[in-house]
Amino acid sequence: MTLINRNERLEQSRGLRFFSRSGLFLLALFLVFPAFSSYAQDASLSKVVTLTEQSKDWHLEEPVKLYTPDDLFTYINGEAELYMPYGFTQLASAFYNKKGANSEIGLAVDVYKMGSLLDAFGIYAQYRKPDNQFLAIGCEGYVNPSQLMFYQDRYFVNLAASGTSEIDRSIFETFARAVSKNIPFCSSPPQELDLMKVKSLIPRTERYYPEGLLGYRFFRHGLIALAQLEHKKVRFFVLKEESPQSAQKTVTAYIQYLDSSGKKFQPLEAAAGERTLFAVDPLHSGLIIGTKGRYVFGAADLDNPAQGSELIKEIVTRLP
């Protein structure tokens, strides 16, 4: 996670523009609502990162900063757009300085309010790697010498060292658990992840994409993960559509894309699911895709249809 220098954070003022036939009505509104933004700030989120128990060795350097989708880019320029599809509504950011001779050492405590538990997992999983050192905090967390991240309920939490390459793990955990107490309790991952628990799943490779899965705009609201098939790793995915009809439309959109790319595909009559085909994908080698009810499922990076047949059958058995 890239954090800009806190001295370079920009304060944005928002003008208020009202359209009214009545000047008095306009004035009354201006007095009652002196500022307007398309996203309302929730001041209570600032309390989540105000951690008084840590005041013995650390102190809050400045008032908590609140950011909305309107100005998140002023804090994490270059990464803000990553958060928007996941229903981001607000960030509370606090910066703590370590008391003592070396006042350059600091700790940034950032809590992002996302659209849902699945969205919070989705943004967390963008940073998680299978070989991280994981923690039993929130739904899941991990720590390294310079950072600790976890997600809990609809919140994504990021703690990052400043002015040093590492901070003692016990300090990270103390701050993280203090934040965890201030947000709704949740220790279980999203139920949707149960769909991905096939035998060949490589643990902690699951990701959620609200849009653009595999780089295709017509693949939305999808989970994707890695599976180990003998000596080859492949990706498999599940998309949850609004209805069976929507699922069929998604596959049709993919077929139209193949046609426009001059790529071939063939039906797999013996495969599981209601409609399944194998395609030579322009970006992802061999790809199996099919539908079951409102779900679209598939596997990519295949050499041939037979290679993914058992994996596909197991995926289908997990779908409602």
Helices and strands as residue ranges (DSSP letters): G 6-8, H 23-32, H 45-48, G 52-54, E 58-60, E 65-67, G 72-74, H 80-83, G 84-86, E 90-98, E 106-113, H 117-125, E 133-135, E 140-144, E 147-152, E 155-162, H 169-181, G 191-196, E 207-209, G 213-215, E 222-229, E 232-240, H 244-261, E 265-267, E 275-281, E 285-292, E 295-302, G 305-308, H 309-318
